[in-house]
């Protein structure tokens, strides 16, 4: 038997199997992360937060049906008291973690707001 490191380019089958398994595991982890990149649609820019604090859902329904724009985002931040704004494009993947200072605004293919909720 020829061992690795003694003048040969041959690799032990167990090491080759382990390396292959590691490559597959890496690919399996990278693929779901690529899906988080979104559907390739560019939403409105997120304005800078003017206030800091926990988000409030009260009164956000009045924004449903309005055109998603940077100016509307600023209004949403002010109305909700959220520190950050996250736009949700149609078909885009988003994390499910809850953040009390974040407002998530989803819009449709016509860039009309379909929901605005804290978290």
ABEGO torsion letter per residue (X at the ends): XBBBGBGBABBBAAAAAAAAAAAAAAAAAAAAAAAAAEAGBBBBBBBBBABBEBBBABGAAAABGBBBBAAAAAAAAAAAGBABBBBBBBGBBBBABBBAABBBBBBBAAGBBABBBBX
